Amino acid sequence: MDRTEPTPALHEDPNQFALLRQRRFAPFFWTQFSGAANDNLFKFAFTVMVTYQIGVSWLPPAMAGLVIGALFILPFLLFSATSGQLADKYDKRALIVFVKRLEMAIMAIAAWGFFSQSVPVLLGCTFLMGLHSTLFGPVKFAYMPQVLTERELTGGNGMVEMGTFVAILLGNVAGGLIIAVPEIGAHHVGFACVVLAVAGRVVSGYIPSLPATDPGLVINWNPITETWRNLKIARENVVVFRSLLGISWMWFFGAVFLSQFPSLAKEVLHGNEQVASLLLVVFSVGIGIGSLLCEVLSRRHVEIGLVPLGAIGMSVFSIDLYFASRGLPPSEIMNVAAFIAQGAHWRVMTDLLLLSLFAGLYSVPMYALIQMRSQPTHRARIIAANNILNALFMIASSLIAGALLGAGFTVPQIFLFTGIANAVVAFYIFLLVPEYLLRFVAWVLSRFVYRFKVQGDENLPASGAAILACNHVSFVDAVLLMAASPRPIYFVMDHRIFRVPVLGWLFKLAKAIPIAPYKEDPATYDAAFARAAQVLRGGDLLAIFPEGGITRDGQLQAFKGGIMKIIDRAQGDGVMAPVIPMALTNLWGSYFSRVEQGNAMVRPFRRGMFSRVGLNVGDPVAPSEVQPTLLRERVQMLLAR
């Protein structure tokens, strides 16, 4: 199967906000923003109308929100598989324009429903708007990898995540305010929905055309078999499949909090509807901040090391929210001003802000990872399958939260339960996919132990097999290389390093390849080269330290001939893997190097905190040109930069 696709042109922009000035991203961003705002303006205004303004015997107010939410989610279960196929088969711009035209038609019907206050018509439009979102979801996330580089993907996802939650917030606030206008509120809601739909259609016309990733696809209209087939495709890449489950868990987590905000505001915090809206604002702002922070903290790469950090924060502040809210004294229902005036409530709002901020850090890298590592020809279908999982997890969260409330749990206790469950689920996922944990360790080491600067990282290939050849200065060289590369790296390492406490366990988790001298252990020696060949056949990155061991005097040692054997075996398999010379700088003399009588890890703060170290990445060398002496000269020149 062809996994190739057009590579976006490289744009060296200062940050993710620069994307809003570019046609490849800005029209797409504002199209999805208007759609999310319209969804939530319509749903919230409709919910308020049937709850407070008109009486319908067959739809009591207590059930209105549940029914409207269920009707909106139902199309995700029924049509996600089909929408994913459409996004892979057709030009994404054409599909987006079609979806926006559909939105205009739906909102025209909805406007009539608001004018006439027809609940059946508006319920039908709720289902159709769910269909609109179902069609747009896969194309939204499949569009970005085609127009953004790997260095822009995290920032682009952060912008979309932030924009979506801001649009949700603004849509809910606008819907509540407009529908509350006496006598004519429903009419104004209808007009507003139509205006937003038209605006989205106009902006979508500026989205650039993109080629279909699988134009020969034959549509399978059976959602059950198609969903199962796409999940099987996703399972071929363990990291992608576990990430789908991880994102679905995040939606489970978020749905618990969003669904309990009204009860939290009224029963626990003793606030009115304005306080419930304030909690939603705080939660949305946290998601937005966390989403935008991802690019800064990842240094413009897809950094899944942020996912464990996000999971830790989600659990810590969920649990603290329980302690912050359980002991509040009884009081009369208060407005926003009275609520803010009490210092105890600031801890509650801080917990909400931070747990949602860490949820942003958790979700954005996962989305970017799925986009980057999914097969391009199946990317939209895999994302569509994820949307189905998300819907199922959200339904499960409602059922479990309802069961806990029925069993006598309080709202703070539900938050405590969710925080503990999040810690258990996250720990389980990270054991199943140790790459998350390894990248987290690499992220911490490269930012909180060292000040790690990478130069020439554009020479690291975004796809395909390659051999990374680096000098060997310390016991953490491999961890720093992990931090520099957005792709996983398989290391060929001296078998003795696996005996080092903690580090040896980490390298085993990373599936590093132990190698021993042939005279000492011929079986390990042969197995190492066989495994290295397998890595390159799979199109992955293989890293070796050609010196054969950690330097004992800080000088670059002679390169051994093992790299030539790796290249020869790869060429025998038909793999022409380039060799990327690399040089770690200023690590000699640090805590993890053999600076004192050949020993490492003595006097941990001898160079102070945050000592500056670096990695210089050189231009690729064709395998036909590689010789150990030539490669050593390249690394020596990189050390001298």
Buried (B, 14 or more C-beta within 10 A) or exposed (E): EEEEBEEBEEBEBEEBEBBEEBEBBBBBBBBBBBBBBBBBBBBBBBBBBBBEEEEBEEBEEEBBBEBBBBBBBBBBBBBBBBBBBBBBBBBBBBBBBBBBBBBBEBBBBBBBBBBEBBBEBBBBBBBBBBBBBBBBBBBBBBBBBBBBBBBBBBBBBBBBBBBBBBBBBBBBBBBBBBBEEEEEBBBBBBBBBBBBBBBBBBBBEEBBEBEBBBEEBEEBEEBEEBBEBBBEBBEEBEBBBBBBBBBBBBBBBBBBBBBBBBBBBBEBBBBBBBBBBBBBBBBBBBBBBBBBBBBEBBBBBBBBBBBBBBBBBBBBBBBBBBEBBBEBEEEEBBEBEBBBEBEEBEBBBBBBBBBBBBBBBBBBBBBBBBBBBBBBBBBBBBBBBBBBBBBBBBBBBBEBBEEBBEEEBBBBBBBBBBBBBBBEBBBEBBEBBBBBBBBBBBBBBBBEBBBBBBBBBBBBBEBBBBBBBBBBBBBBBBBBBBBBBBBBBBBBBBBEBBEBEEBBEBBEBBBBBBBBEEEEBEEBBEBBBEBBBBBBBEBBBBBBBBBBBBBEEEEBBEBBEBBBBBBEBBBEBEBBBBBBBBBBBBBBBBBBBBBEEEEBBEEEEEBEEEBEBBBBBBEBBEBEEBEBEEBBBBBBEBBEE
